[in-house]
Amino acid sequence: MFNSISKILAALLAVMLLYLVPAMQQAQRQEDISLLEAYNSLTEFVDSVRNKGYISPVMYEDFRRSLGGTGEFYEVELEHRHKTYHPEYADPADKTTFQQDYSIHYESHYTDELERTIFPEKALSREDLSRKYKMEAGDYFTVSIHRKGLSPLTVLTNFLYNSAQGADAGPLHYGGMVLNEDY
């Protein structure tokens, strides 16, 4: 009796070592490659926007297409923070009371507003200059992408460890100051 149980356990252990461990390693490798491709697309897009100072429909569509090439679906969040300077007055109604100081404020613009400019309601050609979302040097531009859906690694991890949630890579963020106004 004890001999047959040990043989069954040995067979289960052999199956696990022969099939599940390599499958887990392959899924981990695929996950790493997918994240590297997504991060590469993210940095390429953001650096291009920061160097040019605008987002065109072609640039944005190429970015979304390259994210789709990873085999995953990503939610994209764009943020543009425009720097404004406000002079400080002792009495705001009297311009002669200038305090020789100013404060810096940021006006934030998000994905919906940027996409409305890039893809307006009325049909325009892709090269139309009014479809470019323009920024100024000194502004900040940031993009965050978050994977939606389950990766093969998540499915396999859920199966092996019987967990309700798998390993999530979390969102990827990249951004910085707009360096140029090339429009």
Solvent accessible surface area in square Angstrom, and as a share of the most:
residue,aa,sasa,rsa
1,M,185,0.83
2,F,168,0.70
3,N,97,0.50
4,S,57,0.37
5,I,77,0.39
6,S,47,0.30
7,K,131,0.56
8,I,107,0.55
9,L,110,0.55
10,A,59,0.46
11,A,56,0.44
12,L,108,0.54
13,L,100,0.50
14,A,45,0.35
15,V,78,0.45
16,M,96,0.43
17,L,103,0.51
18,L,123,0.61
19,Y,143,0.54
20,L,42,0.21
21,V,61,0.35
22,P,62,0.39
23,A,43,0.33
24,M,43,0.19
25,Q,103,0.46
26,Q,96,0.43
27,A,9,0.07
28,Q,79,0.35
29,R,131,0.48
30,Q,88,0.39
31,E,13,0.06
32,D,63,0.33
33,I,96,0.49
34,S,10,0.06
35,L,39,0.20
36,L,124,0.62
37,E,77,0.35
38,A,0,0.00
39,Y,87,0.33
40,N,94,0.48
41,S,15,0.10
42,L,0,0.00
43,T,26,0.15
44,E,117,0.53
45,F,11,0.05
46,V,0,0.00
47,D,48,0.25
48,S,33,0.22
49,V,0,0.00
50,R,42,0.15
51,N,76,0.39
52,K,74,0.31
53,G,0,0.00
54,Y,26,0.10
55,I,0,0.00
56,S,13,0.08
57,P,1,0.01
58,V,58,0.33
59,M,26,0.12
60,Y,8,0.03
61,E,50,0.22
62,D,66,0.34
63,F,7,0.03
64,R,85,0.31
65,R,150,0.55
66,S,49,0.32
67,L,5,0.02
68,G,47,0.45
69,G,63,0.61
70,T,19,0.11
71,G,69,0.66
72,E,29,0.13
73,F,133,0.55
74,Y,8,0.03
75,E,69,0.31
76,V,11,0.06
77,E,92,0.41
78,L,1,0.01
79,E,49,0.22
80,H,7,0.03
81,R,86,0.31
82,H,39,0.17
83,K,45,0.19
84,T,27,0.16
85,Y,125,0.48
86,H,85,0.38
87,P,65,0.41
88,E,66,0.29
89,Y,62,0.24
90,A,72,0.56
91,D,67,0.34
92,P,113,0.71
93,A,96,0.75
94,D,53,0.27
95,K,156,0.66
96,T,122,0.71
97,T,39,0.23
98,F,80,0.33
99,Q,93,0.41
100,Q,152,0.67
101,D,81,0.42
102,Y,121,0.46
103,S,31,0.20
104,I,80,0.41
105,H,90,0.40
106,Y,88,0.34
107,E,86,0.38
108,S,47,0.30
109,H,39,0.17
110,Y,121,0.46
111,T,24,0.14
112,D,101,0.52
113,E,66,0.30
114,L,0,0.00
115,E,51,0.23
116,R,154,0.56
117,T,46,0.27
118,I,0,0.00
119,F,73,0.30
120,P,42,0.27
121,E,182,0.82
122,K,140,0.59
123,A,105,0.81
124,L,55,0.27
125,S,71,0.46
126,R,108,0.39
127,E,135,0.61
128,D,46,0.24
129,L,118,0.59
130,S,76,0.49
131,R,20,0.07
132,K,46,0.19
133,Y,21,0.08
134,K,95,0.40
135,M,2,0.01
136,E,85,0.38
137,A,56,0.43
138,G,15,0.15
139,D,3,0.01
140,Y,59,0.22
141,F,0,0.00
142,T,42,0.25
143,V,0,0.00
144,S,18,0.12
145,I,1,0.00
146,H,53,0.24
147,R,19,0.07
148,K,85,0.36
149,G,61,0.59
150,L,124,0.62
151,S,1,0.01
152,P,63,0.40
153,L,11,0.06
154,T,11,0.06
155,V,80,0.46
156,L,31,0.15
157,T,18,0.11
158,N,36,0.18
159,F,143,0.59
160,L,54,0.27
161,Y,142,0.54
162,N,140,0.72
163,S,44,0.29
164,A,110,0.86
165,Q,149,0.66
166,G,20,0.19
167,A,59,0.46
168,D,94,0.49
169,A,45,0.35
170,G,24,0.23
171,P,66,0.41
172,L,36,0.18
173,H,110,0.49
174,Y,56,0.21
175,G,31,0.30
176,G,19,0.19
177,M,74,0.33
178,V,1,0.01
179,L,104,0.52
180,N,73,0.37
181,E,82,0.37
182,D,85,0.44
183,Y,112,0.43
